[in-house]
Every structure is written in structure tokens, then in C-alpha cells.
Amino acid sequence: MAFDAAMLRFVTDEINRKLTGGKVDKIFQPGKEEAVFVVRCGGEDHRLDISAGGNGSHLNLTSIRPENPAVPPMFCMMLRKHFSGARFAGAEQLGFERAVRLCFDTHDEMGFSTRKHVIAELMGRFSNIVVTDAADKIIGVLKPVDFTTSERRQVLAGMTYEIPPKQDKEDPLSEKVDERYFRSLAAAESPDRTAEKFIMAHFAGLSPLIAREIAYRAAGKTDATMREAERGLTEQFFRVIRAIRDLDGTPTAVLKDGVPAEYAFMPISQYGAAYETRTTESFGALIDLYYGERSREERLRRRAADIFRLLTNAENRITKKTAIQRKELEDCEEGEKYRLWGDLITGNIWKLERGMTSCELDNWNDPEGGKVTVPLDKRLSPSANAQAYYKKYAKSRSAKSHLTEQLKAAEAELDYVYSVLDALTRAEGEKELSEIRAELWHSGYASKMKNYSEKKGTAPTVTRYRTSDGHTVLCGRNNVSNDYLTTKLAGRGDWWFHAKNQPGSHVVLVCFEGESDPPEQAFTEAAEIAAYNSKARDGVMVPVDYLRAGKVKKPAGAKPGFVVYTTNWTAYVTPDGEKVLAMKQK
């Protein structure tokens, strides 16, 4: 569902209740189109997140703490200049639109008290963040809009701010829209038009999800026509409008297979038993649930675009190369045929003479005594023809040996690329991305990474978990981190885990002092952590190898993350994401 005006009304109310009178302590810009205000109010820090991205713009009080760039962008510096230390005076929705004015009491350049605003326009690809002074003169804007972008409305520093033009629809919260007015619109509508399209065409601020829900409650199906929904449509429409007007909402998420598919300010019943509905304690928590993972993945894609591009190109190159090598290896099987032809010519040389283009000879290798036709070069003597076939045989045998080695090396490199891609999909911050870039630099990919310069870093990132019985479990985040964990941190008596034949993290179950074998539950939970932190995290009954860490060896000169072991046990577990995340140490 889009972040509609109705949802914004509930979020605005929540922001006013929790932030009014609070002091702006910090300001961050974790993403290119995102700003976070940390407001201290009532002895607590609240994080106000404004996301103006084209894919999923929203506003909420968030508990998510994304990693911030080492050097703040210019827009972030401008926000800090005008709002650091300011007092939050309140939020005001601009009509029943997807735009809100956040008011702050602060000081101007001369030290006099003044009011400044941050206006969040949350309108899909037209989303923006605008900073204005007390007279609504634009001080700064996240995404400037000039005449080349829009002839209808420009948003530039120095101009007077104007609210976005209204749609040709009615505000459903206005006094004009009463039951009599609604019925007159419904009576004039085609009876075969769907109730959802009728609501969307005449009333602003409601998303298609809410329009479908009203139709479903009125007639029992989401695609009900005006004729089918006639009896209950008015009642259900105004029941929803009264809930919006009175701020009587329930933060509700709709999940499919545990993944949020929709969210709303009211219970949603149209999806039936195939979907799960879940309520949250606040609208901020609801938006975190829906957008949290999406926002993390979007930041990751943006910050790691160069790595993704490099690895994707490497994968394509290796895949094409191995396909060609396999074809050449198949051709090498012709070598045995050349050897046979050379032997047959040599054994029957007395029958042959120069100038022949072919000959039919008895096939010694055929138990039924068949014959074989051997092509000959008429320019060569029979002996020279035999030598030519022996040379082809020797060449194909040598090529087969080299191609086998090259294929083995190419497949090993492809496995390495897949392991880096897997680590990249699970990266959680800039530090882990820096570690992956450094790893690729040392692995010989530096020439393909533009403007990269190696930075001296600290110890690699290792995630800590705690099992239900108190054991510590360490988990590598990438290949460099895996090496550090396995060769430096793990004790010889600790237990080492890894998803079988899958790219993934090295995991170490740390034994208590003097302990030889931890309880069975600790083994199971460590195996679940290893399965979850691998490419097989969505699998069922994932095989996980485990053995003493001291028996895991790293060959000299091997790529980061590559180890060997021989004697091991294998556990089969089904990773549970919620359970694993609950064990994670912050």
C-alpha cells in the first residue's frame, strides 16, 4: 500500500504526542533521500525518520538505527545548521494530502528567536524535503525542481513555498462530504463500475487498499460493483472516515509467509485465511515492520553498487569462459579416435599409397570385426598421415589436461564470487562493505574498482549470538571475517559450523572453560545460526557440517574464506529467522 494521507494523519498525531517540546539533539542523513532527526523529549531519544525515496516514501518515529556515512552530505549539514538545538513545536498535515509541515522553534543568524519548518512531501517519485523560514521562504531543498523538471511548480531556494496542487477530488473529512452528498454521487455513477474505482475517483487521500476494504465490507468481495455494494457502501465508507477523523486507528500489518505485504491504520479482512494479520504497538513500529528491511536493502544496493557490478561481471565472464572450456573438453574426446586412426594406418601401411583420400580398414577395437573409414591427406605419404593423427592425439591429450585444470580453477573462482555475493547480501553497514572491498582488492579485482584506495582498518566484523543456555556463538560476516574468526578467535577445542556445500558464514560455538561438549540444544542453535547466515537460509532441513575448530585448516595461498576439513559430523536444521535474530547480541 502507498503511504496515503489517512496514514499520514495518524502518524502526524503520534509525532505530536511524543515529540512536542522536545529538543533536536542530532541530525543524520543515512541515505541519499532520507533524513533522521533525533529529538530528546521526556527523558527519551526519539528518532524521526523522513524518507523521500521514490520507492516507499514515508514518515515515522523509528527504532531502526542505520549506519551513517562518515562524511555527512551537504543537505545534512544544512539541516544541522538550522535545526541543531531547536525545539519541536508540532507537526501539521497540509490539508488531507501526503504532505506535512514540521515546525521548530530556533534562532536566526543574529540570535533572535524564530520558527523554521521542514516540509515532507511524501508523494511517490515526486517526494521531497523542503526547509523554509517563518515566512515560508525556501532555505534549502533535498531535490530542487526547476523549469526543466516541471513547468507547473518549481521548488528552489529563495522562492516562496507553495503546497502541491490539489487533485480534482473531494476531501473526505470536509463538512461538504456527508451521507447525502455521498449517496448523490453514488446514484449518478454507473451501476457496473466497481466500488473501489468510484471511491478512488471521487475522494482524495485514500489508498486502493482502503477503497477495496470498504467495498469488501459492504458487499463481501473487493471487486464489487456499485450495484452489488449499494446497500452497505455508504455505511462502511463513513465508518472508515469517522475512524480517520477521530484518530481511532489500529496499526495493522498483513503478512504473506511471514513477509509484510500490506499495512494500514485499520484491521484488514479482505485477504482471508491465506494471509496473517498482525497489530503493532504504534504506527512508527508498523512502518518499521513494513519498510525496515526494504530500506536496508535499498541503502545496501546504493552503497554497494560498484561491488555488485564487479561481481556480476565476474560471474558472467567466468560462466561464459567455463561453457567454452567444456565444449573444448568435449572436442578433446576425439583424441582417442585420432590415435586409433594412426594405429590402423601404421598397421596397414603396406596397403596404402600416396594420393589416396581415404581408406577402409578393419577396426581392431570393434569386437564384431567392423570396418572404419579413415580420411587421408592425398598430399602426404601413408606414414606422414599416421604421424599427423598422432600429433592431433598428443595435442588433444595435452589440451584435455590443461582444460581440466583451467575448469577446476574457474569453478573455484566462481564459488569464491558466489561467497562474496552471499556476504554482500547480508552486509549491514559501511564497515562490512569496506571489508568486502578490501578483500576484493587483495583478491586481484582492484583494477576493476574505480577510485578505490585501501584503508587501514580495525579487526574484521564478527557477530555475536547467545544460545538459550548462555553459550556464546561467533559468526563471520564475510570471507575476511570468516578467516579471522576461524584462524584467530576460535579456540582449538571450540566447535566450528558451516552450511554444507553452500556459500555462508563460518560459525564457532565457544565452549565454557573446561567444557568438552556443550549441551545438544547449544549444538542445534549454533547449527541454525550457520544455516540462517548462508545462502540456504530459506531452506528446510539444511545440512550443516560441524567439527572441532582445531581440525579446520586453511591451505597456503587460498582465497579468503576457503578452508578444508575431512572428519566432521552433519546436522540437519531448519533455520528460524525470528529465533536466530532473538539470539543476536547488540
N, C-alpha and C positions, 0 to 999 in steps of 0.2 A: 504494500500500500504506500501511496505517496504521503509525505508529511503534510497533511491538509490543514486548513485554517481551524477546524474544530480541535484537532490535536494540539495545535499551537496555543489555543485558548487555555487548555488545561495545563500545558507546560508553563505558560506565562504566569498563571495563578500560582503554580508550585514555586517558581522562581521568586515571585514577590513575597510569598510566605516565608521562604528560607533565607533570602539574601538581603532584604530591605534593611538599610542601616549598616550593612557590612562594609568592610574596608578592603579595597583591592590590594592584595599582598604581592602577587606575581602575575605575569602575563607571558604566555608561551605561544609559539606557532609551530606545532609539531608537524603539520602538513602544509602544502602549498596553498590550500584553500580552507584552512582551519585556524581558529584562534581559541585559546583557552584562558579564561580569567580565573585566578584563584582568589576567592573572596573569603575573608575571615569574618565570621558572624556567629554570635552566640557561643564563642569559645571553640568553634569548629572551622576547619577549612573546607570550603565547598568549591568544586571545580565546575565552572560554567563553560560548556563546550559549544562553539558556534561552527558548524560545518557548512560551507558554501560550495561544496563539490557538486558537479552536475549530476553525479550518480549517488543520490542519497543525501541531499541537504537536510539538515535538522538542527535543532537547538535543544539542549537539555543539561541538567545537572548530572554529571557523570562521575563514576568511581574509577574509570579506566585512566591509567597513567602512562600514556605513550612516551617513548623516548623522544627527547627534543634534540634538534640539530645543534652541533657545537657552536656554530655561528648563527645568531638569530637573523632572520630575513629583515629587509627594510621595513615592511609593513608592521612586523612585530616591534621593531624599535620605535616606530611612530606611535603605536598603541601605548608602549611603556612611557613615552614622553608625556602623553596627555592624560593617562589614567592611573599611573602608579600612585598609590596612596589615596585615590579617590574613594568617595563613599557612594555605595549603590543606592540610588534614590527610588528605583522602581522600574518596572517594565510595562509597556503599553502596546497592545496589539493595534496595528493600523487598520481600523475597520475590521471586517471579518475577512481579512486577507492573510496570506502567508508571509507577513512582514511584521516585525516587532521593533519598537524603539526602546533601547536600554538606556536609562538615564543615570548619570553620575554627577555628583557634586564635587568639584575640584577647584583648581586655581588656574588663572591665566598666566601669561609670561611675566606680568607685572606683579603677581602675587595676590590679585583680587579674586574673591570668590566668584565662581561662575558654574554653569552647568554645561556639560557636553554629553553627546549621545553616540551610541553605537547602534546603528540600524542594521538588522539582519534581514535580508530579503531571501527567503527560502523557497525559490520557485524553479526547482529543477536546474536545467542548464543556464537559466538566467539568474541564478542565485548570486548574491554579492554581500559584502560587508562594507558599510559606509560610515565614516566618522564625521560628525557635524558639531558645530558650536551651538551656543544658546539660541542664535538666530537662524539655525538650520543651514548655515553656510558650510559647504563641504570642506573639511580639513584634509581628509585622505580617503582613499577608496581601494579596496583589495583588487578589483578588476575594473579599471577605467573603461567607460563606454563613450566613445566619441561618434562623430557623424559617419565615419566609415563603418561603424558597427551597427548603429541604429539611428535612423533619421527622426524617429518618433520621440525618443527620450535619451538624453545624454547624462552621464554621471561622471563629472570631472571635478577635481579640486578647484575651489574658488566659485563654483556655481552654487545656487540655492537648491537645496534638496527638494524634490517633488516625489510624492509617493507614486508607485507604479500605477499606470492607468487601470481603472476598474474594468472587469469583464461585463458584458451585457447580460448580467444575471442579477437576480434579487438576493439581498442579504437575508437569509432565513431567520435571523434574530431580530430583524426590524419589526416595528409595530405594524407596518403595512401587511406583512405576511401573517394573516390569521387563517382560521379554518375556512371561512367564507371565500377568501381570496384563493386559497389552495384548491378548493372544490371547483371554482370557476375556471382555473387553469386546466384542471383535470378533465372537466366537461368539454373543453374546447380541443382536447388532444385526441388524436386518432386512437380508437379502442384497440388497435392491433400493435401499437407501439409499446415497447417494453417499459415497465415502470421505472427501471434503472435509468434508461435514456431520458425519460421525462424529467426525473429529478435532476440529473446532471445538466440538462439543457436549460432549466429554469432557475436553479439555485446555486449560488457560489459557496465555496468553502467546504464542500463535502466530497470525499473521495469516492471512486467507484465501489470500493469495498463497503462503505456505509450505505450507499444507494442500493446495492444488491441486498444488503442485510435488511433494509427496510422492506424491500419487495418480498424477500423470503418470509419475513414475519407476517406480512399482510396476506400472502397467498400460498406459502409453503414451497415456493421454488424461486430461484434467483432470476430466472428469465421470464417471470410472469408478465403478461400483457396488462395494459390498463383495464381491460375488461375483466380479467381474472383477479386483479388486485383491488378492484373498485371498492369493495366493502370495507377492507381494513387498512387501505393505504393512508388515508388522512389521519386516522388514529395513531398508526405506527410512526408516521413522519413526525408528528408533533410530540410524540413521546420522546423521540430522539432529540428534537430541538429543545424541549424543556430540560433534558439532561445536560445539554451543552450550555444553555442559558444559566442554569442553576449550578453549574460546575459539579454535577453529580455523576462522576465517571468512575469506571473501573479499569485500571491498566491491564489490558489483556493481550496475550500473545497466542498465535495459532502456530503449532509446530507440526511438521511432517517428518517422521523418523528422527525426532529429536532436534531438527533444524528449524529455526524460526522462518515461517513462510509469510505471515501477515502480523500486523499489530493494530490495535485500535483502543479507543478510550471507553469502549463498552463491550460487554460479552458478545461473542460472535458464534452463531449457531448454524450458519449455512453450510459448513463443511462436513457435518455429520461425524460418525464414529471413526472415519479414516484418519482424522486429524486430532491432535491433542490440544487442548486449550490450557493456558497457564496464566495466572494473575501474578502481578509483582507488587511490591510494597509501595512503589512510586512510579510516576511517569518517566523520571530520569532512568530508573533501573530498567523499565520496559524498553526504552530506546537503546540503552546499553546492550540489552539482550539481543535486540534485532540488528543493530549496526556495529556492535563491538568487533566481531570477527571480520566483518566486511571492511571496516575501517582499517584494521591491522593489515589485512591482505592488500588493500589499496596502497597504503603507505609503503609496504614492502615492495610491491611491484614498481612503484615510482622510484624508490631509493635504490633498488637493485636492478633497474632496467638494463644497465650495462652488463651485469653478470648474467642475467637471463639470456640476453642476446648472444653473449660469448659462448655460453654453454649450449644453447640451441644450435648455433652454427657448428660447434664442435660435434654435437650429436649427429647432425645431418651429414657433415663431412665424413665421419667415421662410418656411418651406416652405408653411405654410397661406396666408400672405399672397400668395406668388407663384402658388399654384394659383388663388386668387380672381382675381388680376390677369390671368392667362392666359385665364380664362373670359371676363372682361370684354373682353379684347382680341379674342377670337373674335366677341363680340357686335358689336364695332365694325365688323366687316366688312359688317354690314347697312347701313352708311352709304352705300355705293355704290347700294344698292337705293333708299334714300330720295331720293338725288339724281336717279336715273332717273325715279322716280315724279313728282317735282316738275317735271322737264323735260317729261314726257309730258302732265301736266295743263296746263302753260303752253302747249304746242303745240296742244292740242286744247280750249282753254278755251271756244271757241265752241260746242262740242258739249255742254257741261256746264251744269248749273244747280243752285242751292241746293236742298237736301233729298235729293239722291242719296246713297246709302250706298256705292256702288261704281260703277266703270265699266270697261269692257273696251276697251283701246286697243292700237293697233299698236305692237309693241316695235321701236324703231329699232335696238337693239343686236343683234337676232336676224337673222343673215344669211338665214335661211329665211323671214323675214317673219311670225313668230309673233305672237300677241297676249299681253297681260299684264293681269290683273285688278288694279286699283288701288283699295284701300279709301278711302272718303271719309267725312268727318265731316258729317252732314246739317245740322248747325247752322251750318256755315261755308260761305262762298261758294267757288266753284272757285279763285279767286285766293288766298283765305286758306288753303285746303287745300294749295296748292302751296307757300306760304310756310312752313307748318307742317313740311312734309317737308324744305325747305331748311334749316330750323333744326335738325332732327334730324340731317341730314347734317353740318352745321357742328359740332354738338356731338360727334358720334361721331368726326369727324376730329381735333378738339382732344383728346378723350379718348384716342384712339389714340396721339397724340404724347406725352401725359403718361404713359400707361401704359407705353409703350416705355421711357421714361426711368426710371420707377419700377422696372420689371422689371430693367433693367440695374443699377441701384443695389442692388436686393435681392439679385441674383445675386452682385454683388461683395462684399456683406456676408456672404453665405453662404460664399463662398470664403474670406473672412477668418476666419470662425468655424471652418471646417474646418482652416485653417492653424494656429490656436491649439490646436485639439483634437489635431492631429498632434504639435505641440511638447509638449503636455501628456503624451501617451503615452510620449514619450522623455525626460521630465524625470527627473533622477537625484537631486535633493536639494531642500532647502528654499530655497536661494538661487535656483534656477531657478523654483520656484513663486512666489517673491516677485517675480521679474522679470515673470512672466506676469500676476500680479495688478496690478502697476504698469502694464503695457501695457493691460490691460482698463480700468483706471481712466482712463487718458488717452484711450482709445477711446470713452468715453461709457457704460461699463457700471457705473460706480461706484455709482449709486443702487440697483443690484440686488445689491451685495456688502455683506452685513451687517457692521457694526463694522469696516469697512476704513478704515485711515488710511495714507496714503502715507508710506513710509520712504525716507530719503535713502540711496541705495546706492552701491556701488562700480561699476567698469566691468562691463558685462554679461559673462556666462559665454561663453567660446569654447573649444571642444575642439580639442586639437592632435593631429595624426597625423604619422607619419613614414613616407614611402614606402621601398621596398626600396633605392632608390638614394640615400636621405638627404634628399630634399626635404621641407620642412615643408608640411603641409596644414592649414588652419584651417577649422573647421566651426561654424556658428552653432547655438545650442541652442533658440532661439525667435525670434519676429519682431523683438523689440528687439535681441537678439544678432545677428540677420541684418543689420539696418540698421547696427549698429556695425561689423560685420566688413566689409561692402561699402563703406560710405562713409568709414570712419575708418582701418581697419587695412590694407585691401588697397592695394597699390601699383598705379598705372595700368598697369604692364607685367605684373602678375601675371595668372594665368588664373582665371576665375570659372566655377563649375559649378552647375547646378541641374537636378533631375529635371523632365523636360518635362511641363507641364500637371498637375503633382501638388503637393500641399502638402509642403513639406520644407525642409531647411536650405540656406542659402547656403554654398557651399564654395569656398575660394580655395587654389589651388596657388601657393605662393610661389616665385618664381624666384630662383636664385642671382644674386649681384651680377654684372652684365654679361651675364647669360644671356637670350637671347630666347625660345627654345623648349626646354623641358625634354624629356628622352627620352620616347619613346612609352609606356614602361612607367609612368612617373610620371603621364602623362595618364590612362591606363587605371585606375590605382589611385585617383586623385582622383575619377574618374567613378564608380567603385564605392563610394567613401565617400559621394558625393552620393546615389546610388541607395539605399544602405542607410539613410541618415538622411532618408528620405522615406516617404510613405505606401505607396510601391511596393516596400518593402524585401523583400517575399516574392515579387516578380515575376521573370519571366525575360525577358532581352533588354530591359531598361528603357531607354528613350531619355533621354539626359542632354544638355542644351544646355550649350555652353561657348564662351567668348569672352574677350577681354581685359577685365579688371576696369574699366578706364577707360571702356569703352563701355557700361557698365551705368548707367542713370540712375534716380533716384528723383524722381517727379513731386512738385511742391509740393503740400502738403496731403494726400498719400496716406497710407493707413493703414500702420502699422509692417509691415515685411517686403515691401511691394509695390514692385517695380521694373519698369522697361521696358527692352527692348533689341530691336534689329532684326537686325543682321548677326551670325549665330552659326553654329557647326557643331554637329552632333549625333552623339554616340557611343552605342552600344548595348552595355550590360553587364548581367551577371547578378551581383548582389551576393552575396558570400560572407561571412556574419556572422563566422565564426571568423577569416577573413583580415583583415577590417576591424578587429575588436577587437584583433588582434595588433599592428596598426599604431598603435593608440591610445597616446598618451603619458600617463603617470600624473603 
